[in-house]
Amino acid sequence: MTRFESKIVGIDLGTTNTVISYYDEIGKRGECCVNQEGTNLLPSAVYFEDSETYTVGSIARDGALLYPDNTAMFFKRKMGVSKEAITVDGKTFSPEQLSALVIKEAVESAYEELEEEITDAVITVPAYFNSDARQATIEAGRMAGLKVRAILDEPVAAVYHCDLMNNLEDKMLLVVDLGGGTFDIVAVAISETEINEIAINGDIHLGGSDWDLAFVNYIKETYLKGKTLQLDDEEALLLGAERAKKAFSKKEKTKINISTKQGRVPLELTRDEFDRCTAHLLERVRAVIQELMLDLFDKGISEFDKIIMVGGATRMTQIEQLLRRLFPDTEIVAKDQDEAVAKGAAVYAKMLSGTSKEKMLSIKQSFRPKHLNRVSTRSYGLAALMGENGERKICNMIFRSEELPVSKKKYFFTSCENQKQVNLRVYETTSKERYVDIHPDALLGNCVLEISDDLPKGADIEVTFILNEDGILSLEGREPKSGKTVKITMESKALLESDEVMMQKGDIDKLKKVY
Ligand code: AMP
């Protein structure tokens, strides 16, 4: 038996770091691969020397402040939102291409360690990623030359790992995942055969790097008034602030030296200062948790058996303190914070690889895959007029945290006599209210239903929303009198066309890696 039989790796494609892992047949668990830099964490940063030459990892990240125009970081936040992440010497790279370069690097190191060709992967995403960002992640995997077998929510991946390590059967869990760039929380119920998502909330613009920036601002305002910092001083300050933040996870005080044009400034900083200047960020964490608790309250759930913390930034003491204040009687587990997601993805990959009957039998003895039941990460609704001459608002039909798949039907009405067509405009929001103000950015797509032109004002228009298990939304509009229908599946403006994907893959395949 080889250590790596399933041939599918798990990839935690993080905002700050990427980790690749495999299911270890001998250890019977997910294991991380060591990268070229000798660690498990590969910084998700790409530096372009010019438009044809690049490097990935710590070298790219460490030079980010010195070469900001040539360094791409935090591009995960642009997945499914924008087609452009960086332009170097007139050549533009998409977030998918940059992610693909990071994935390629990770796969290369896994190949060196496992000495096996890697063709397939399970890639994790924040649970709070919308369908566009998920699709963009699949495209990134494809551009890296992989078959993406599944996209798995990061906190759920962590549950697969933790369940394998300590049987969590019949437990209700809260997974709190605060990484470098995103924050996710998921409530899950585990049974002998299933992992059931119950509710999801999150903020894809909140992560450890926001704590670093807030601390840098505080240091500048409090200790560096009247001092000038050059670019490399700024870079050193950011790295120093992050180092101090990490030190505060174990110590009350720490020292850093800051270079300025006027000379060195030695500082002794305290955790108390750090906590004070980042209190607004902790408040955002609290608000997301409380919103989730309201969703859970609607489902009759008010407590958990365990809280699992994952993501490097949950090491900040303020996170655990907050959770202890909110859930004083619940056990909090913090193990494998950096690796649990990738290791869980490898466990899930193993589950997908067991196809032949013979293989399934041998797997069953040591490995019992659990089926995953997901919930919706967003609410979906249609723009409609609120009564006579009323305001136009989004009327939500499917709500965040509803079990998938879900189908909802609702009747809307024509707004004038002899109307010839109805414009069905679909919006995706995070709100759980029935009626929401329209924001143009929330528009997911639209279609037109042609109807017979002899209908009175207020005639019925039947609209059905279907959200499938992968979170893909389709819509059907029907005018019952004539039976005329229109059907569409929502696709985003920010996603690449399939020939664009192949072209972009060709472009990155031509790039030369240096260092
Ligand atoms: P991840 O995306 O899970 O790799 O998490 C990366 C984030 O975790 C970065 O913002 C790190 O600065 C932060 N982090 C890592 N170790 C620690 C630590 N010991 N204390 C506080 N934050 C940490």
Boltz pocket constraint, residues with backbone or C-beta under 6 A from the ligand:
constraints:
  - pocket:
      binder: B
      contacts: [[A, 14], [A, 15], [A, 16], [A, 17], [A, 178], [A, 179], [A, 180], [A, 181], [A, 207], [A, 208], [A, 209], [A, 242], [A, 245], [A, 246], [A, 247], [A, 249], [A, 310], [A, 311], [A, 312], [A, 313], [A, 314], [A, 315], [A, 316], [A, 337], [A, 338]]
      max_distance: 6.0
